[in-house]
Amino acid sequence: MTEKFELYKCNVCGNLVEVRLSGVGVLVCCGEPMELVRAKNTHDDEGLSEKHSPVIGFGSDSNREIRVIKHPMINEHYIMFVECISQDKNEAKIKYFYPEQEVIMRTDITDENLSARSYCNIHGLYNDNEKEE
């Protein structure tokens, strides 16, 4: 069974799919079941979480800001997107990034327990605050 906001990746072509509505089926791409993408275990990642995990703060206009501060943003290695999700999973926002861009996203989602995640083209998925999936 799939759950809302889970990410699945095709190991053949690299498609990445986010579940919008939960279901009982198996996601398939290129004739193969897709693999559930889990956030990296920050305790075993040899310091990579510091460069990949999004940090949630407040901007000058009191809206929330999500940043990935220490990650390189070059053609070969960059943060592809940042997504924030309210605790009740009724609100979400995603922003895509490209090499040379600053990784910062602003959101007006007011949930105090807002969570965020980032996706690196090489190292995969990371959550904020060392949350693990």
N, CA, C and O atoms as CSV, one atom per row, in Angstrom:
chain,resi,resn,atom,element,x,y,z
A,1,MET,N,N,0.838,-1.179,0.000
A,1,MET,CA,C,0.000,0.000,0.000
A,1,MET,C,C,0.883,1.243,0.000
A,1,MET,O,O,1.850,1.322,0.758
A,2,THR,N,N,0.554,2.202,-0.841
A,2,THR,CA,C,1.296,3.455,-0.879
A,2,THR,C,C,0.665,4.466,0.072
A,2,THR,O,O,-0.531,4.407,0.357
A,3,GLU,N,N,1.487,5.397,0.558
A,3,GLU,CA,C,1.026,6.446,1.460
A,3,GLU,C,C,1.278,7.817,0.834
A,3,GLU,O,O,2.237,8.010,0.087
A,4,LYS,N,N,0.402,8.755,1.153
A,4,LYS,CA,C,0.506,10.122,0.655
A,4,LYS,C,C,1.908,10.687,0.918
A,4,LYS,O,O,2.429,10.581,2.029
A,5,PHE,N,N,2.500,11.277,-0.095
A,5,PHE,CA,C,3.807,11.937,-0.109
A,5,PHE,C,C,5.002,10.983,-0.110
A,5,PHE,O,O,6.138,11.448,-0.021
A,6,GLU,N,N,4.792,9.676,-0.205
A,6,GLU,CA,C,5.929,8.787,-0.380
A,6,GLU,C,C,6.531,9.034,-1.761
A,6,GLU,O,O,5.831,9.417,-2.699
A,7,LEU,N,N,7.835,8.808,-1.869
A,7,LEU,CA,C,8.537,8.909,-3.145
A,7,LEU,C,C,8.943,7.515,-3.592
A,7,LEU,O,O,9.401,6.700,-2.791
A,8,TYR,N,N,8.767,7.250,-4.892
A,8,TYR,CA,C,9.170,5.978,-5.488
A,8,TYR,C,C,10.049,6.263,-6.693
A,8,TYR,O,O,9.792,7.189,-7.462
A,9,LYS,N,N,11.096,5.451,-6.849
A,9,LYS,CA,C,12.045,5.641,-7.949
A,9,LYS,C,C,12.117,4.382,-8.805
A,9,LYS,O,O,12.114,3.262,-8.295
A,10,CYS,N,N,12.180,4.592,-10.108
A,10,CYS,CA,C,12.387,3.496,-11.047
A,10,CYS,C,C,13.891,3.241,-11.145
A,10,CYS,O,O,14.661,4.153,-11.444
A,11,ASN,N,N,14.297,2.019,-10.896
A,11,ASN,CA,C,15.718,1.672,-10.967
A,11,ASN,C,C,16.201,1.429,-12.390
A,11,ASN,O,O,17.391,1.203,-12.610
A,12,VAL,N,N,15.285,1.473,-13.362
A,12,VAL,CA,C,15.670,1.303,-14.763
A,12,VAL,C,C,15.907,2.667,-15.412
A,12,VAL,O,O,16.990,2.922,-15.940
A,13,CYS,N,N,14.898,3.545,-15.375
A,13,CYS,CA,C,15.004,4.825,-16.087
A,13,CYS,C,C,15.223,6.034,-15.190
A,13,CYS,O,O,15.540,7.118,-15.680
A,14,GLY,N,N,15.059,5.864,-13.883
A,14,GLY,CA,C,15.289,6.971,-12.958
A,14,GLY,C,C,14.081,7.844,-12.666
A,14,GLY,O,O,14.202,8.817,-11.922
A,15,ASN,N,N,12.908,7.527,-13.233
A,15,ASN,CA,C,11.709,8.303,-12.902
A,15,ASN,C,C,11.529,8.350,-11.391
A,15,ASN,O,O,11.764,7.363,-10.694
A,16,LEU,N,N,11.107,9.518,-10.891
A,16,LEU,CA,C,10.813,9.689,-9.478
A,16,LEU,C,C,9.361,10.131,-9.378
A,16,LEU,O,O,8.965,11.112,-10.007
A,17,VAL,N,N,8.561,9.407,-8.587
A,17,VAL,CA,C,7.119,9.638,-8.496
A,17,VAL,C,C,6.753,9.905,-7.046
A,17,VAL,O,O,7.217,9.208,-6.144
A,18,GLU,N,N,5.913,10.927,-6.820
A,18,GLU,CA,C,5.396,11.199,-5.488
A,18,GLU,C,C,3.924,10.809,-5.434
A,18,GLU,O,O,3.153,11.156,-6.328
A,19,VAL,N,N,3.536,10.087,-4.386
A,19,VAL,CA,C,2.153,9.660,-4.214
A,19,VAL,C,C,1.332,10.845,-3.721
A,19,VAL,O,O,1.688,11.479,-2.728
A,20,ARG,N,N,0.248,11.141,-4.405
A,20,ARG,CA,C,-0.660,12.217,-3.998
A,20,ARG,C,C,-1.855,11.692,-3.230
A,20,ARG,O,O,-2.358,12.364,-2.330
A,21,LEU,N,N,-2.311,10.511,-3.572
A,21,LEU,CA,C,-3.417,9.860,-2.880
A,21,LEU,C,C,-3.012,8.420,-2.599
A,21,LEU,O,O,-2.536,7.718,-3.492
A,22,SER,N,N,-3.200,7.981,-1.360
A,22,SER,CA,C,-2.828,6.618,-0.977
A,22,SER,C,C,-3.609,5.598,-1.784
A,22,SER,O,O,-4.739,5.858,-2.198
A,23,GLY,N,N,-3.011,4.442,-2.006
A,23,GLY,CA,C,-3.670,3.377,-2.760
A,23,GLY,C,C,-3.120,2.019,-2.390
A,23,GLY,O,O,-2.133,1.904,-1.663
A,24,VAL,N,N,-3.774,0.995,-2.902
A,24,VAL,CA,C,-3.358,-0.368,-2.555
A,24,VAL,C,C,-2.503,-1.012,-3.645
A,24,VAL,O,O,-1.956,-2.092,-3.425
A,25,GLY,N,N,-2.377,-0.399,-4.781
A,25,GLY,CA,C,-1.625,-0.995,-5.875
A,25,GLY,C,C,-0.131,-0.868,-5.704
A,25,GLY,O,O,0.349,-0.174,-4.807
A,26,VAL,N,N,0.608,-1.548,-6.578
A,26,VAL,CA,C,2.066,-1.474,-6.634
A,26,VAL,C,C,2.431,-0.559,-7.789
A,26,VAL,O,O,1.916,-0.721,-8.895
A,27,LEU,N,N,3.312,0.396,-7.545
A,27,LEU,CA,C,3.751,1.292,-8.610
A,27,LEU,C,C,4.783,0.570,-9.471
A,27,LEU,O,O,5.731,-0.023,-8.956
A,28,VAL,N,N,4.586,0.627,-10.796
A,28,VAL,CA,C,5.443,-0.082,-11.743
A,28,VAL,C,C,5.904,0.897,-12.813
A,28,VAL,O,O,5.126,1.729,-13.281
A,29,CYS,N,N,7.168,0.794,-13.194
A,29,CYS,CA,C,7.715,1.599,-14.284
A,29,CYS,C,C,8.709,0.704,-15.029
A,29,CYS,O,O,9.422,-0.081,-14.403
A,30,CYS,N,N,8.762,0.812,-16.332
A,30,CYS,CA,C,9.663,0.013,-17.157
A,30,CYS,C,C,9.508,-1.486,-16.879
A,30,CYS,O,O,10.469,-2.249,-16.977
A,31,GLY,N,N,8.292,-1.891,-16.536
A,31,GLY,CA,C,8.004,-3.295,-16.292
A,31,GLY,C,C,8.495,-3.829,-14.957
A,31,GLY,O,O,8.413,-5.033,-14.714
A,32,GLU,N,N,9.006,-2.961,-14.080
A,32,GLU,CA,C,9.545,-3.374,-12.781
A,32,GLU,C,C,8.847,-2.597,-11.668
A,32,GLU,O,O,8.478,-1.440,-11.868
A,33,PRO,N,N,8.659,-3.213,-10.493
A,33,PRO,CA,C,8.125,-2.459,-9.350
A,33,PRO,C,C,9.083,-1.327,-8.990
A,33,PRO,O,O,10.302,-1.495,-9.028
A,34,MET,N,N,8.518,-0.175,-8.643
A,34,MET,CA,C,9.338,0.960,-8.245
A,34,MET,C,C,9.776,0.795,-6.792
A,34,MET,O,O,9.094,0.152,-5.994
A,35,GLU,N,N,10.915,1.382,-6.465
A,35,GLU,CA,C,11.487,1.262,-5.130
A,35,GLU,C,C,11.106,2.472,-4.281
A,35,GLU,O,O,11.223,3.611,-4.732
A,36,LEU,N,N,10.647,2.224,-3.046
A,36,LEU,CA,C,10.344,3.297,-2.107
A,36,LEU,C,C,11.640,4.013,-1.742
A,36,LEU,O,O,12.622,3.371,-1.369
A,37,VAL,N,N,11.644,5.327,-1.846
A,37,VAL,CA,C,12.818,6.134,-1.494
A,37,VAL,C,C,12.679,6.545,-0.034
A,37,VAL,O,O,11.688,7.165,0.352
A,38,ARG,N,N,13.654,6.204,0.759
A,38,ARG,CA,C,13.653,6.563,2.180
A,38,ARG,C,C,14.732,7.606,2.435
A,38,ARG,O,O,15.769,7.624,1.771
A,39,ALA,N,N,14.469,8.473,3.409
A,39,ALA,CA,C,15.465,9.464,3.789
A,39,ALA,C,C,16.696,8.751,4.333
A,39,ALA,O,O,16.585,7.692,4.950
A,40,LYS,N,N,17.844,9.322,4.106
A,40,LYS,CA,C,19.099,8.742,4.582
A,40,LYS,C,C,19.108,8.699,6.104
A,40,LYS,O,O,18.551,9.580,6.759
A,41,ASN,N,N,19.728,7.694,6.652
A,41,ASN,CA,C,19.919,7.593,8.090
A,41,ASN,C,C,21.051,8.540,8.453
A,41,ASN,O,O,22.215,8.265,8.161
A,42,THR,N,N,20.714,9.646,9.084
A,42,THR,CA,C,21.701,10.691,9.338
A,42,THR,C,C,22.789,10.271,10.320
A,42,THR,O,O,23.816,10.941,10.424
A,43,HIS,N,N,22.581,9.179,11.037
A,43,HIS,CA,C,23.594,8.731,11.985
A,43,HIS,C,C,24.691,7.921,11.292
A,43,HIS,O,O,25.747,7.695,11.882
A,44,ASP,N,N,24.467,7.489,10.080
A,44,ASP,CA,C,25.433,6.644,9.377
A,44,ASP,C,C,25.948,7.272,8.080
A,44,ASP,O,O,26.522,6.573,7.245
A,45,ASP,N,N,25.752,8.569,7.902
A,45,ASP,CA,C,26.041,9.146,6.587
A,45,ASP,C,C,27.361,9.893,6.496
A,45,ASP,O,O,27.579,10.627,5.533
A,46,GLU,N,N,28.250,9.728,7.474
A,46,GLU,CA,C,29.598,10.302,7.435
A,46,GLU,C,C,29.588,11.813,7.215
A,46,GLU,O,O,30.396,12.334,6.446
A,47,GLY,N,N,28.678,12.518,7.884
A,47,GLY,CA,C,28.639,13.973,7.809
A,47,GLY,C,C,27.884,14.544,6.633
A,47,GLY,O,O,27.832,15.764,6.476
A,48,LEU,N,N,27.294,13.701,5.797
A,48,LEU,CA,C,26.579,14.208,4.627
A,48,LEU,C,C,25.308,14.959,4.996
A,48,LEU,O,O,24.893,15.847,4.252
A,49,SER,N,N,24.679,14.634,6.116
A,49,SER,CA,C,23.413,15.287,6.461
A,49,SER,C,C,23.591,16.784,6.676
A,49,SER,O,O,22.682,17.563,6.387
A,50,GLU,N,N,24.745,17.192,7.177
A,50,GLU,CA,C,25.000,18.623,7.384
A,50,GLU,C,C,24.928,19.403,6.075
A,50,GLU,O,O,24.522,20.565,6.070
A,51,LYS,N,N,25.313,18.783,4.977
A,51,LYS,CA,C,25.317,19.441,3.672
A,51,LYS,C,C,24.013,19.244,2.908
A,51,LYS,O,O,23.763,19.953,1.934
A,52,HIS,N,N,23.178,18.296,3.329
A,52,HIS,CA,C,21.995,17.941,2.562
A,52,HIS,C,C,20.665,18.245,3.244
A,52,HIS,O,O,19.671,18.504,2.565
A,53,SER,N,N,20.632,18.219,4.570
A,53,SER,CA,C,19.365,18.371,5.287
A,53,SER,C,C,18.857,19.804,5.237
A,53,SER,O,O,19.616,20.747,5.461
A,54,PRO,N,N,17.566,19.966,4.942
A,54,PRO,CA,C,16.997,21.311,4.926
A,54,PRO,C,C,16.856,21.856,6.342
A,54,PRO,O,O,16.617,21.103,7.287
A,55,VAL,N,N,17.003,23.161,6.478
A,55,VAL,CA,C,16.873,23.854,7.755
A,55,VAL,C,C,15.668,24.772,7.646
A,55,VAL,O,O,15.562,25.555,6.702
A,56,ILE,N,N,14.757,24.676,8.610
A,56,ILE,CA,C,13.548,25.498,8.610
A,56,ILE,C,C,13.757,26.670,9.551
A,56,ILE,O,O,14.149,26.490,10.705
A,57,GLY,N,N,13.492,27.884,9.049
A,57,GLY,CA,C,13.595,29.086,9.865
A,57,GLY,C,C,12.509,30.067,9.472
A,57,GLY,O,O,11.537,29.711,8.806
A,58,PHE,N,N,12.689,31.304,9.895
A,58,PHE,CA,C,11.739,32.359,9.555
A,58,PHE,C,C,12.443,33.420,8.731
A,58,PHE,O,O,13.580,33.794,9.021
A,59,GLY,N,N,11.757,33.906,7.692
A,59,GLY,CA,C,12.273,34.989,6.874
A,59,GLY,C,C,11.936,36.336,7.486
A,59,GLY,O,O,11.315,36.398,8.547
A,60,SER,N,N,12.334,37.399,6.837
A,60,SER,CA,C,12.091,38.746,7.340
A,60,SER,C,C,10.610,39.108,7.370
A,60,SER,O,O,10.211,40.002,8.115
A,61,ASP,N,N,9.795,38.430,6.573
A,61,ASP,CA,C,8.365,38.728,6.515
A,61,ASP,C,C,7.541,37.771,7.366
A,61,ASP,O,O,6.327,37.689,7.183
A,62,SER,N,N,8.156,37.056,8.278
A,62,SER,CA,C,7.552,36.081,9.191
A,62,SER,C,C,7.056,34.811,8.502
A,62,SER,O,O,6.507,33.932,9.166
A,63,ASN,N,N,7.236,34.698,7.202
A,63,ASN,CA,C,6.969,33.424,6.534
A,63,ASN,C,C,8.112,32.466,6.831
A,63,ASN,O,O,9.209,32.888,7.195
A,64,ARG,N,N,7.853,31.201,6.676
A,64,ARG,CA,C,8.882,30.192,6.877
A,64,ARG,C,C,9.837,30.184,5.685
A,64,ARG,O,O,9.440,30.433,4.546
A,65,GLU,N,N,11.094,29.894,5.973
A,65,GLU,CA,C,12.114,29.701,4.942
A,65,GLU,C,C,12.747,28.334,5.153
A,65,GLU,O,O,13.055,27.940,6.278
A,66,ILE,N,N,12.932,27.634,4.071
A,66,ILE,CA,C,13.625,26.351,4.120
A,66,ILE,C,C,14.877,26.516,3.267
A,66,ILE,O,O,14.799,26.931,2.111
A,67,ARG,N,N,16.026,26.190,3.841
A,67,ARG,CA,C,17.306,26.348,3.155
A,67,ARG,C,C,18.133,25.067,3.263
A,67,ARG,O,O,18.022,24.311,4.228
A,68,VAL,N,N,18.955,24.852,2.252
A,68,VAL,CA,C,20.035,23.872,2.344
A,68,VAL,C,C,21.285,24.705,2.160
A,68,VAL,O,O,21.530,25.251,1.084
A,69,ILE,N,N,22.070,24.800,3.211
A,69,ILE,CA,C,23.096,25.841,3.289
A,69,ILE,C,C,24.440,25.455,2.683
A,69,ILE,O,O,25.015,26.245,1.935
A,70,LYS,N,N,24.949,24.283,2.980
A,70,LYS,CA,C,26.341,23.944,2.655
A,70,LYS,C,C,26.501,23.046,1.444
A,70,LYS,O,O,27.587,22.511,1.222
A,71,HIS,N,N,25.464,22.866,0.664
A,71,HIS,CA,C,25.550,21.920,-0.455
A,71,HIS,C,C,26.078,22.605,-1.713
A,71,HIS,O,O,25.679,23.733,-2.004
A,72,PRO,N,N,26.973,21.945,-2.474
A,72,PRO,CA,C,27.394,22.514,-3.752
A,72,PRO,C,C,26.218,22.545,-4.731
A,72,PRO,O,O,25.313,21.715,-4.652
A,73,MET,N,N,26.240,23.480,-5.623
A,73,MET,CA,C,25.192,23.587,-6.644
A,73,MET,C,C,25.872,23.691,-8.001
A,73,MET,O,O,25.852,24.733,-8.657
A,74,ILE,N,N,26.478,22.569,-8.402
A,74,ILE,CA,C,27.165,22.503,-9.685
A,74,ILE,C,C,26.463,21.470,-10.565
A,74,ILE,O,O,25.671,20.672,-10.064
A,75,ASN,N,N,26.739,21.477,-11.854
A,75,ASN,CA,C,26.060,20.573,-12.789
A,75,ASN,C,C,26.116,19.116,-12.356
A,75,ASN,O,O,25.140,18.384,-12.523
A,76,GLU,N,N,27.230,18.691,-11.810
A,76,GLU,CA,C,27.418,17.292,-11.468
A,76,GLU,C,C,26.780,16.912,-10.132
A,76,GLU,O,O,26.555,15.730,-9.873
A,77,HIS,N,N,26.483,17.905,-9.274
A,77,HIS,CA,C,26.050,17.618,-7.895
A,77,HIS,C,C,25.245,18.802,-7.368
A,77,HIS,O,O,25.790,19.877,-7.116
A,78,TYR,N,N,23.938,18.588,-7.204
A,78,TYR,CA,C,23.097,19.695,-6.736
A,78,TYR,C,C,21.815,19.189,-6.084
A,78,TYR,O,O,21.424,18.035,-6.262
A,79,ILE,N,N,21.172,20.069,-5.329
A,79,ILE,CA,C,19.870,19.785,-4.736
A,79,ILE,C,C,18.828,19.987,-5.828
A,79,ILE,O,O,18.726,21.076,-6.393
A,80,MET,N,N,18.059,18.952,-6.127
A,80,MET,CA,C,17.072,19.014,-7.208
A,80,MET,C,C,15.757,19.659,-6.759
A,80,MET,O,O,15.128,20.390,-7.524
A,81,PHE,N,N,15.343,19.384,-5.509
A,81,PHE,CA,C,14.136,20.030,-5.003
A,81,PHE,C,C,14.112,20.023,-3.484
A,81,PHE,O,O,14.786,19.231,-2.824
A,82,VAL,N,N,13.306,20.943,-2.956
A,82,VAL,CA,C,12.987,21.005,-1.537
A,82,VAL,C,C,11.471,20.991,-1.447
A,82,VAL,O,O,10.787,21.646,-2.233
A,83,GLU,N,N,10.952,20.239,-0.483
A,83,GLU,CA,C,9.507,20.159,-0.290
A,83,GLU,C,C,9.205,20.319,1.194
A,83,GLU,O,O,9.908,19.768,2.041
A,84,CYS,N,N,8.156,21.076,1.504
A,84,CYS,CA,C,7.690,21.169,2.880
A,84,CYS,C,C,6.260,20.656,2.945
A,84,CYS,O,O,5.474,20.833,2.014
A,85,ILE,N,N,5.938,20.012,4.075
A,85,ILE,CA,C,4.653,19.346,4.242
A,85,ILE,C,C,4.146,19.640,5.650
A,85,ILE,O,O,4.891,19.516,6.622
A,86,SER,N,N,2.872,20.030,5.757
A,86,SER,CA,C,2.279,20.255,7.071
A,86,SER,C,C,2.119,18.924,7.797
A,86,SER,O,O,2.050,17.868,7.169
A,87,GLN,N,N,2.061,18.987,9.122
A,87,GLN,CA,C,1.976,17.760,9.915
A,87,GLN,C,C,0.742,16.942,9.558
A,87,GLN,O,O,0.808,15.713,9.539
A,88,ASP,N,N,-0.387,17.597,9.272
A,88,ASP,CA,C,-1.613,16.871,8.934
A,88,ASP,C,C,-1.639,16.417,7.474
A,88,ASP,O,O,-2.588,15.764,7.040
A,89,LYS,N,N,-0.612,16.761,6.730
A,89,LYS,CA,C,-0.459,16.399,5.316
A,89,LYS,C,C,-1.575,16.972,4.436
A,89,LYS,O,O,-1.907,16.402,3.397
A,90,ASN,N,N,-2.145,18.093,4.856
A,90,ASN,CA,C,-3.163,18.773,4.048
A,90,ASN,C,C,-2.584,19.911,3.219
A,90,ASN,O,O,-3.261,20.445,2.341
A,91,GLU,N,N,-1.337,20.287,3.491
A,91,GLU,CA,C,-0.679,21.332,2.719
A,91,GLU,C,C,0.742,20.888,2.384
A,91,GLU,O,O,1.422,20.262,3.198
A,92,ALA,N,N,1.168,21.218,1.189
A,92,ALA,CA,C,2.538,20.916,0.774
A,92,ALA,C,C,2.962,21.934,-0.271
A,92,ALA,O,O,2.137,22.489,-0.997
A,93,LYS,N,N,4.254,22.163,-0.329
A,93,LYS,CA,C,4.817,23.059,-1.336
A,93,LYS,C,C,6.158,22.478,-1.760
A,93,LYS,O,O,6.916,21.962,-0.939
A,94,ILE,N,N,6.436,22.570,-3.058
A,94,ILE,CA,C,7.695,22.052,-3.585
A,94,ILE,C,C,8.330,23.128,-4.462
A,94,ILE,O,O,7.640,23.878,-5.153
A,95,LYS,N,N,9.652,23.185,-4.419
A,95,LYS,CA,C,10.387,24.109,-5.287
A,95,LYS,C,C,11.562,23.340,-5.874
A,95,LYS,O,O,12.286,22.644,-5.162
A,96,TYR,N,N,11.739,23.479,-7.192
A,96,TYR,CA,C,12.815,22.805,-7.910
A,96,TYR,C,C,13.995,23.756,-8.073
A,96,TYR,O,O,13.822,24.968,-8.196
A,97,PHE,N,N,15.190,23.187,-8.071
A,97,PHE,CA,C,16.415,23.979,-8.184
A,97,PHE,C,C,17.298,23.423,-9.289
A,97,PHE,O,O,17.176,22.269,-9.700
A,98,TYR,N,N,18.186,24.282,-9.752
A,98,TYR,CA,C,19.137,23.929,-10.801
A,98,TYR,C,C,20.519,24.403,-10.376
A,98,TYR,O,O,20.634,25.252,-9.493
A,99,PRO,N,N,21.563,23.870,-10.989
A,99,PRO,CA,C,22.911,24.301,-10.627
A,99,PRO,C,C,23.036,25.823,-10.636
A,99,PRO,O,O,22.412,26.513,-11.442
A,100,GLU,N,N,23.842,26.312,-9.737
A,100,GLU,CA,C,24.149,27.733,-9.556
A,100,GLU,C,C,23.080,28.504,-8.787
A,100,GLU,O,O,23.290,29.676,-8.478
A,101,GLN,N,N,21.934,27.885,-8.466
A,101,GLN,CA,C,20.900,28.585,-7.700
A,101,GLN,C,C,21.156,28.432,-6.200
A,101,GLN,O,O,21.732,27.441,-5.751
A,102,GLU,N,N,20.717,29.433,-5.439
A,102,GLU,CA,C,20.725,29.337,-3.980
A,102,GLU,C,C,19.525,28.491,-3.560
A,102,GLU,O,O,18.418,28.692,-4.060
A,103,VAL,N,N,19.736,27.559,-2.656
A,103,VAL,CA,C,18.659,26.665,-2.236
A,103,VAL,C,C,17.915,27.313,-1.065
A,103,VAL,O,O,18.282,27.155,0.100
A,104,ILE,N,N,16.864,28.041,-1.418
A,104,ILE,CA,C,16.011,28.695,-0.429
A,104,ILE,C,C,14.584,28.686,-0.954
A,104,ILE,O,O,14.328,29.026,-2.109
A,105,MET,N,N,13.675,28.298,-0.099
A,105,MET,CA,C,12.260,28.268,-0.455
A,105,MET,C,C,11.486,28.966,0.645
A,105,MET,O,O,11.728,28.724,1.827
A,106,ARG,N,N,10.563,29.824,0.270
A,106,ARG,CA,C,9.696,30.492,1.230
A,106,ARG,C,C,8.300,29.897,1.128
A,106,ARG,O,O,7.830,29.568,0.039
A,107,THR,N,N,7.641,29.763,2.281
A,107,THR,CA,C,6.291,29.225,2.291
A,107,THR,C,C,5.441,29.948,3.330
A,107,THR,O,O,5.946,30.418,4.350
A,108,ASP,N,N,4.173,30.025,3.058
A,108,ASP,CA,C,3.242,30.618,4.017
A,108,ASP,C,C,2.477,29.542,4.787
A,108,ASP,O,O,1.499,29.854,5.467
A,109,ILE,N,N,2.899,28.298,4.692
A,109,ILE,CA,C,2.289,27.238,5.492
A,109,ILE,C,C,2.602,27.543,6.958
A,109,ILE,O,O,3.768,27.653,7.338
A,110,THR,N,N,1.568,27.677,7.770
A,110,THR,CA,C,1.739,28.159,9.138
A,110,THR,C,C,1.912,27.064,10.177
A,110,THR,O,O,2.154,27.377,11.343
A,111,ASP,N,N,1.803,25.827,9.816
A,111,ASP,CA,C,1.908,24.709,10.754
A,111,ASP,C,C,3.220,24.793,11.539
A,111,ASP,O,O,4.295,24.843,10.940
A,112,GLU,N,N,3.141,24.809,12.859
A,112,GLU,CA,C,4.345,24.863,13.691
A,112,GLU,C,C,5.201,23.616,13.536
A,112,GLU,O,O,6.414,23.667,13.741
A,113,ASN,N,N,4.586,22.504,13.179
A,113,ASN,CA,C,5.304,21.238,13.019
A,113,ASN,C,C,5.579,20.913,11.557
A,113,ASN,O,O,5.621,19.746,11.166
A,114,LEU,N,N,5.763,21.942,10.765
A,114,LEU,CA,C,6.100,21.790,9.357
A,114,LEU,C,C,7.345,20.920,9.219
A,114,LEU,O,O,8.303,21.081,9.974
A,115,SER,N,N,7.333,20.003,8.263
A,115,SER,CA,C,8.532,19.210,7.986
A,115,SER,C,C,9.029,19.556,6.591
A,115,SER,O,O,8.272,20.039,5.749
A,116,ALA,N,N,10.294,19.305,6.365
A,116,ALA,CA,C,10.886,19.597,5.061
A,116,ALA,C,C,11.817,18.462,4.675
A,116,ALA,O,O,12.350,17.747,5.523
A,117,ARG,N,N,11.995,18.319,3.365
A,117,ARG,CA,C,12.936,17.337,2.851
A,117,ARG,C,C,13.581,17.888,1.591
A,117,ARG,O,O,13.006,18.718,0.887
A,118,SER,N,N,14.788,17.409,1.326
A,118,SER,CA,C,15.521,17.831,0.130
A,118,SER,C,C,15.991,16.586,-0.602
A,118,SER,O,O,16.163,15.522,-0.007
A,119,TYR,N,N,16.198,16.742,-1.921
A,119,TYR,CA,C,16.614,15.615,-2.743
A,119,TYR,C,C,17.837,16.005,-3.558
A,119,TYR,O,O,17.788,16.916,-4.385
A,120,CYS,N,N,18.940,15.298,-3.306
A,120,CYS,CA,C,20.204,15.518,-4.012
A,120,CYS,C,C,20.294,14.549,-5.187
A,120,CYS,O,O,19.927,13.380,-5.062
A,121,ASN,N,N,20.777,15.029,-6.317
A,121,ASN,CA,C,20.863,14.173,-7.501
A,121,ASN,C,C,21.822,12.997,-7.316
A,121,ASN,O,O,21.725,12.015,-8.053
A,122,ILE,N,N,22.736,13.067,-6.361
A,122,ILE,CA,C,23.678,11.978,-6.127
A,122,ILE,C,C,23.335,11.185,-4.864
A,122,ILE,O,O,23.316,9.955,-4.893
A,123,HIS,N,N,23.065,11.877,-3.763
A,123,HIS,CA,C,22.916,11.220,-2.466
A,123,HIS,C,C,21.480,10.927,-2.049
A,123,HIS,O,O,21.261,10.236,-1.054
A,124,GLY,N,N,20.498,11.438,-2.785
A,124,GLY,CA,C,19.116,11.098,-2.491
A,124,GLY,C,C,18.426,12.008,-1.502
A,124,GLY,O,O,18.703,13.206,-1.439
A,125,LEU,N,N,17.521,11.428,-0.727
A,125,LEU,CA,C,16.564,12.156,0.103
A,125,LEU,C,C,17.071,12.381,1.521
A,125,LEU,O,O,17.626,11.479,2.149
A,126,TYR,N,N,16.869,13.611,2.018
A,126,TYR,CA,C,17.202,13.989,3.393
A,126,TYR,C,C,16.042,14.757,3.996
A,126,TYR,O,O,15.381,15.542,3.316
A,127,ASN,N,N,15.797,14.522,5.297
A,127,ASN,CA,C,14.775,15.246,6.042
A,127,ASN,C,C,15.413,16.304,6.916
A,127,ASN,O,O,16.620,16.279,7.161
A,128,ASP,N,N,14.586,17.247,7.393
A,128,ASP,CA,C,15.050,18.236,8.351
A,128,ASP,C,C,15.165,17.599,9.734
A,128,ASP,O,O,14.579,16.547,9.992
A,129,ASN,N,N,15.914,18.235,10.609
A,129,ASN,CA,C,15.997,17.860,12.024
A,129,ASN,C,C,16.296,16.389,12.261
A,129,ASN,O,O,15.821,15.819,13.243
A,130,GLU,N,N,17.057,15.777,11.405
A,130,GLU,CA,C,17.451,14.385,11.539
A,130,GLU,C,C,16.259,13.443,11.647
A,130,GLU,O,O,16.364,12.389,12.273
A,131,LYS,N,N,15.135,13.802,11.051
A,131,LYS,CA,C,13.990,12.887,11.013
A,131,LYS,C,C,14.305,11.786,10.019
A,131,LYS,O,O,14.902,12.037,8.972
A,132,GLU,N,N,13.912,10.593,10.340
A,132,GLU,CA,C,14.175,9.468,9.448
A,132,GLU,C,C,12.862,8.826,9.069
A,132,GLU,O,O,11.950,8.738,9.892
A,133,GLU,N,N,12.756,8.378,7.841
A,133,GLU,CA,C,11.561,7.673,7.374
A,133,GLU,C,C,11.760,6.180,7.515
A,133,GLU,O,O,10.868,5.403,7.177
